[in-house]
């Protein structure tokens, strides 16, 4: 799935839900320049956060729900070690990770919330 550089100029809210077969999502620099809220829910095959999210400065909230454990661990900072995708989302003031099942045991990820703002 690709969001091209001129794509969705007025979009403010995006929910990706049950996109079971999407393995890669590319967001080109300049795409979705007004996006302020993003939710990624139950997209089990999605391997990582797209590089282009780092360029969407208005993005204020990211919700990740019912995603595989590996996906969630890529954005977290644990014991001083940043996940591989942490730098892609560190500009987002509010990041919420919730879910059960695919995400792993509830004690690991049932409700993780952090605010950078």
N, C-alpha and C positions, 0 to 999 in steps of 0.2 A: 504494500500500500504506500502511495506517495502523495504528499501534499506539496505541490509545486510552489515556487517562490512567489507567484502572484495569486495563489489560491486562497479563497475564503477571507477576503480583506475585512469583512464586517463581523465575522464569527467571534462571539464572546464566550460561548459555552460549547464544549464538545464532550460527548459521552461515547466511549467505545465499549460496547457491551455484547458479550457472547460472540465475538468474532473468532471463532474456534480455529479457523484455518489461516489466520494472518500470522506469519512467522516474523516478518520484518516490516517496520514502519519507518519511512524516511520523511523527514520534515526539512525542506530546503529553507535556507536563510531567506527571510522575507515572507514566508507563509504565515497565515493566521496572525497578522500583526496586532490584532485587538483581543486575542484570546486571554480571558482572565480566569477561567475555571475549566479544568480537565479532569475527567474521570476515566480510569481504565479498569474495567470490571470483567472478570471471567473470560479473559482472552488467553487461554492456556498455552497457546503455541507462540505467543509473542515473546521473543528472546530478550529484548532490552528496550530501554527508553531511547528514543531517537536523539541523535546528536543535535538536531535543529531546535530542540526545546530550549536550549541554552540561549537562543537568540530572541525568544519571545518574552520580552521584558515585562509586559503587562500581566503575565501569568501570576496570579496571586494564590491560587489553590490547586493542589493536585490530590486526587483521591485514588488510591489503589486498593482494589477489593477483589478477593477470591482469585488471587494470582498465584502461580507456583512459588515455592520457597526461594528458588534461585533468583527470580525476578525481584522479589522484595529485598533480598540480601544485597543485590547490586546497587541499591540506592541508599542503604543504611551506612552509618559509621558505627563500628563496634570495636571497643577497646582501642580507640585511636586510629583504627584502620578504616579508611573510606572504601566503600564499595566501588566497583568499576564505573558505575553510572552516577555516583554522588555529585560530581562536578557538573553534570547536565541539569541537575535540579536544585542546586544549592542557592540559586537566586529566588526560588519560590518561597514566599514567607510561610505558607501553611501546607504541610504535607501530611496526609492521613493514610495509614495503612490499616485495613481491616480485613476480616474474612476468616473462613474456616475451610477445612477440607484440603483443597489444592494448596493452600498457603502453608499448610503444616499444622502442627498441634496448636491449639488455641492459646496455650501459655506462651508460645513463641510470638505470634502475630495477631492475636484476636483483636487487639485495639492498640495500635501504636500511633501516636500523634506527636508531631514536633513542629515547633514554630521557630522560624529563624528571624522573625521581625520584632 
